[in-house]
Amino acid sequence: MKKLLFSIAMMIVFGFSSSPALAEKPTITGFDQFGYNRTARIFNGTGSTWCREQGKSESCLGEYSPDKLIMKWNAEWDRGNDEDWANPPYYAWENNEWNGMKDGSGEVWHYKIVWVGPCGADSTLLEDGGYCLWGQFEVLSDHGKDSDGHLWLTHAIPNGYGAYRWNQVDTFTVPADSVNGVMSNITLNADSKYLLKVTGTANAGDGIEFDADYSIRTQSNIDWTDSVSTYESYGNTLLDLKVNDSFVNWGPYNVLHKYFYYMTGNDAQVNLKVNDIYPSNNTGFLTVSIFERN
């Protein structure tokens, strides 16, 4: 029963988080016929009204359809929807509160969810006691009451949303022609979580423009590629931005040239350097911003 309830509640949240309407500026104030108040960022309805808003049958959630459902979320959640969660970090959270005690399932359940960045497969247990959802969210609380009593399935510590806020703590540029790279202005505290955000492009001569991981050579190709066109013999790490002299996974090509890397501090500064065989003819720079989680 609990597994079924969990799946249904996550379906509700997923439908909410992917709803295109939430990515737009609200045009109507107050509650609509289904229970959404997008200006106040509250849903106050039932499983059935949520089903109808989604264009589904009123009974699309089975025995949980008549249950009372309240959802709350913040502006950062809307921003994440609007950007398809592609421009982190986010201080985004949302609540699901179910109550089926009157003419419903007979169960009460509560979920707290917050954005944390890449965390693995769904249901992966995380170090602070929660579990991963949708690859980059953590369920901080998963508890409720049924015929077996009050059950706690998840209780992360810390459990408050404020503990999962990301704050920018540094920004600097990495010149493309630097032989030794650039050290951060700050020391990254041991065991603290950090996000490196790299933006922009630079030039490597010979018609080559590059970002943190990809490049384009105007004389020989029209697409950005992992390896440098006509320099493939040097491998696909040529012109990559290294972190502490190591190659990292910057992810797939980003047309806005924004890339992200998560790391844990070790009481030392972090070094970033463009990997090049002949950096002296490079021009321009990449911009690095560092965010630390509370």
ROBA-8686 format. One record per residue (C-alpha): residue number from 0; residue in one letter; x, y, z. Coordinates in steps of 0.1 Angstrom, whole numbers, plus 2048, in hexadecimal, padded with zeros to 3 digits. Layout:
N
> i,aa,X,Y,Z
> NUM,A,X,Y,Z
...
This chain:
294
> i,aa,X,Y,Z
> 0,M,800,800,800
> 1,K,81C,818,809
> 2,K,82E,812,7E8
> 3,L,80E,818,7D5
> 4,L,808,839,7E8
> 5,F,82B,843,7E2
> 6,S,828,83D,7BC
> 7,I,808,851,7BA
> 8,A,815,86E,7CE
> 9,M,834,870,7B8
> 10,M,81D,86F,799
> 11,I,80B,88E,7A7
> 12,V,82B,8A0,7AD
> 13,F,83A,897,78B
> 14,G,81B,8A3,779
> 15,F,81D,8C3,78C
> 16,S,842,8C8,786
> 17,S,83F,8C3,761
> 18,S,81F,8D7,75C
> 19,P,826,8F1,741
> 20,A,80E,909,751
> 21,L,825,90C,76F
> 22,A,841,918,759
> 23,E,82D,937,74F
> 24,K,825,956,761
> 25,P,802,952,771
> 26,T,7E7,965,75F
> 27,I,7CB,95D,778
> 28,T,7CC,964,79D
> 29,G,7BA,94F,7B7
> 30,F,7B1,92B,7B5
> 31,D,7A5,91C,794
> 32,Q,78A,901,791
> 33,F,7A3,8E5,798
> 34,G,7B4,8F3,7B7
> 35,Y,7D3,904,7A9
> 36,N,7DC,927,7B4
> 37,R,7FC,92D,7A0
> 38,T,801,950,7AD
> 39,A,803,943,7D1
> 40,R,813,923,7C5
> 41,I,7FA,90C,7D6
> 42,F,7E4,8F0,7CB
> 43,N,7C6,8E9,7E1
> 44,G,7B0,8CE,7D3
> 45,T,7AD,8A8,7D0
> 46,G,7BD,88D,7BD
> 47,S,79E,88E,7A6
> 48,T,7A1,8B3,79E
> 49,W,7C6,8AF,797
> 50,C,7BC,892,77F
> 51,R,7A3,8A9,76D
> 52,E,7BC,8C5,76A
> 53,Q,7D3,8AD,759
> 54,G,7B8,8A2,741
> 55,K,7B4,880,751
> 56,S,797,86D,760
> 57,E,78C,879,782
> 58,S,795,857,790
> 59,C,7B8,856,780
> 60,L,7C8,851,7A2
> 61,G,7B2,834,7AD
> 62,E,7A9,833,7D2
> 63,Y,7BD,852,7D8
> 64,S,7AA,868,7BF
> 65,P,791,876,7D9
> 66,D,7AE,87E,7F2
> 67,K,7B4,8A2,7FB
> 68,L,7D4,8AE,7EC
> 69,I,7E7,8CE,7F5
> 70,M,807,8D7,7E2
> 71,K,81E,8F5,7E8
> 72,W,83D,900,7D5
> 73,N,854,91E,7D3
> 74,A,85E,936,7B7
> 75,E,87E,922,7B1
> 76,W,869,904,7A8
> 77,D,858,918,78D
> 78,R,87A,924,780
> 79,G,886,900,77E
> 80,N,867,8F7,76A
> 81,D,86C,915,753
> 82,E,890,90B,74D
> 83,D,88A,8E5,74C
> 84,W,8A2,8E4,76A
> 85,A,8BF,8EB,753
> 86,N,8CE,90A,765
> 87,P,8D7,900,788
> 88,P,8DA,905,7A5
> 89,Y,8B6,908,7B1
> 90,Y,8A8,90E,7D3
> 91,A,888,8FC,7C9
> 92,W,871,8E9,7E0
> 93,E,84D,8DC,7E1
> 94,N,835,8CA,7F9
> 95,N,81B,8AF,7F4
> 96,E,801,8AB,80F
> 97,W,7E7,88F,80B
> 98,N,7C9,88A,821
> 99,G,7B1,86E,819
> 100,M,7A1,86A,83C
> 101,K,77F,877,830
> 102,D,76F,863,814
> 103,G,791,85A,806
> 104,S,7AC,840,809
> 105,G,7AE,843,82F
> 106,E,7D2,84D,82E
> 107,V,7E6,86E,835
> 108,W,808,874,825
> 109,H,821,890,822
> 110,Y,83F,895,80B
> 111,K,85A,8B0,80A
> 112,I,86F,8B2,7EB
> 113,V,88C,8C9,7E3
> 114,W,8A4,8CE,7C6
> 115,V,8C8,8C2,7CF
> 116,G,8D9,8BB,7AD
> 117,P,8E3,89A,79E
> 118,C,8DB,87E,7B7
> 119,G,8D8,85E,7A4
> 120,A,8BC,847,79B
> 121,D,899,84A,7AB
> 122,S,898,83D,7CF
> 123,T,8BE,83F,7D3
> 124,L,8C4,845,7F8
> 125,L,8D7,865,7FF
> 126,E,8F0,86D,81A
> 127,D,8D9,883,82F
> 128,G,8BD,869,830
> 129,G,8A7,873,813
> 130,Y,8A4,862,7F1
> 131,C,8A9,86D,7CD
> 132,L,88C,875,7B6
> 133,W,88D,87E,790
> 134,G,8B3,87F,791
> 135,Q,8B8,8A0,7A3
> 136,F,89E,8A3,7BF
> 137,E,89F,896,7E2
> 138,V,880,88B,7F6
> 139,L,887,898,818
> 140,S,868,88B,829
> 141,D,852,86E,820
> 142,H,83A,865,83D
> 143,G,816,860,845
> 144,K,7FB,84C,856
> 145,D,7E6,82F,84C
> 146,S,7D6,811,85D
> 147,D,7F8,806,869
> 148,G,7FE,827,87B
> 149,H,817,843,874
> 150,L,834,839,85E
> 151,W,854,84B,855
> 152,L,862,83F,834
> 153,T,87B,85B,831
> 154,H,887,877,847
> 155,A,8A6,88A,83B
> 156,I,8BB,89D,854
> 157,P,8BC,8BB,850
> 158,N,897,8BB,846
> 159,G,891,8E1,840
> 160,Y,892,8EF,81D
> 161,G,8AA,90A,827
> 162,A,8C6,8F1,82C
> 163,Y,8C5,8E9,807
> 164,R,8CA,90D,7FA
> 165,W,8E8,913,7E2
> 166,N,8FC,933,7E7
> 167,Q,915,942,7CE
> 168,V,936,946,7E0
> 169,D,94F,94D,7C4
> 170,T,952,958,7A0
> 171,F,971,95B,78A
> 172,T,97E,958,767
> 173,V,995,93E,758
> 174,P,9AA,94D,73C
> 175,A,9AC,936,71E
> 176,D,9D2,93C,71B
> 177,S,9DA,934,73F
> 178,V,9F5,918,742
> 179,N,9EE,910,767
> 180,G,9C9,919,769
> 181,V,9B9,92E,784
> 182,M,9B2,927,7A8
> 183,S,991,92F,7B8
> 184,N,990,94D,7CF
> 185,I,982,938,7EB
> 186,T,98B,917,7FD
> 187,L,971,8FC,7F8
> 188,N,968,8EF,81B
> 189,A,96D,8CA,822
> 190,D,94E,8B6,81D
> 191,S,939,8D4,810
> 192,K,927,8D0,7EF
> 193,Y,92F,8E7,7D3
> 194,L,922,8EE,7B0
> 195,L,93A,8FC,795
> 196,K,928,90F,779
> 197,V,93C,917,75A
> 198,T,930,92E,73F
> 199,G,93C,93E,71F
> 200,T,953,936,703
> 201,A,978,93E,6FA
> 202,N,98D,93B,6DB
> 203,A,9AB,924,6D3
> 204,G,9B6,932,6B2
> 205,D,9B2,921,690
> 206,G,98D,92A,690
> 207,I,986,916,6AF
> 208,E,96D,921,6C9
> 209,F,968,90C,6E9
> 210,D,956,90A,70A
> 211,A,95B,8F4,729
> 212,D,959,8D4,714
> 213,Y,950,8D9,6F0
> 214,S,95E,8EC,6D2
> 215,I,957,8F7,6AE
> 216,R,970,8FF,692
> 217,T,95F,915,679
> 218,Q,975,90A,65C
> 219,S,96D,8E5,65F
> 220,N,94C,8DF,671
> 221,I,92B,8EF,679
> 222,D,923,8DC,69A
> 223,W,932,8DE,6BD
> 224,T,944,8BD,6C4
> 225,D,956,8AD,6E1
> 226,S,976,8A9,6CE
> 227,V,986,8C6,6BC
> 228,S,981,8C5,697
> 229,T,9A1,8BC,684
> 230,Y,9B2,8B6,6A5
> 231,E,9A1,895,6AD
> 232,S,9C3,884,6B2
> 233,Y,9C6,896,6D4
> 234,G,9A7,886,6E1
> 235,N,986,894,6ED
> 236,T,994,8A5,70B
> 237,L,9A7,8C0,6F8
> 238,L,99B,8E3,703
> 239,D,986,8D3,71F
> 240,L,985,8E6,740
> 241,K,997,8D2,75B
> 242,V,98E,8D3,780
> 243,N,9AC,8CE,797
> 244,D,9C0,8C0,779
> 245,S,9A6,8A5,773
> 246,F,98D,8A2,756
> 247,V,969,8A2,762
> 248,N,947,89C,752
> 249,W,938,8BD,748
> 250,G,919,8AC,739
> 251,P,90A,8AF,716
> 252,Y,90F,8CD,6FF
> 253,N,8FC,8EB,70B
> 254,V,8F3,905,6F0
> 255,L,8F5,921,70A
> 256,H,918,914,714
> 257,K,90F,90F,739
> 258,Y,91E,8F0,74A
> 259,F,91C,8E3,76E
> 260,Y,931,8CD,783
> 261,Y,92A,8C2,7A7
> 262,M,946,8BB,7C0
> 263,T,94E,8B8,7E5
> 264,G,967,8D0,7F5
> 265,N,988,8C5,805
> 266,D,994,8E4,817
> 267,A,9A6,8F0,7F8
> 268,Q,9A2,908,7DB
> 269,V,997,8F9,7BA
> 270,N,9AB,8FE,79A
> 271,L,99C,901,778
> 272,K,9B0,8FF,758
> 273,V,9AA,8FC,732
> 274,N,9BB,8DD,725
> 275,D,9CF,8E7,706
> 276,I,9EF,8DD,6F5
> 277,Y,9F7,901,6EB
> 278,P,9E4,919,701
> 279,S,9F8,938,6F9
> 280,N,9E4,940,6D9
> 281,N,9C2,93E,6EC
> 282,T,9AD,95C,6F4
> 283,G,990,963,70A
> 284,F,984,952,72A
> 285,L,96A,93C,73A
> 286,T,957,948,758
> 287,V,954,932,777
> 288,S,93A,937,793
> 289,I,93B,922,7B3
> 290,F,91C,91A,7C8
> 291,E,91D,90A,7EA
> 292,R,900,8F8,7FA
> 293,N,8F5,902,81D
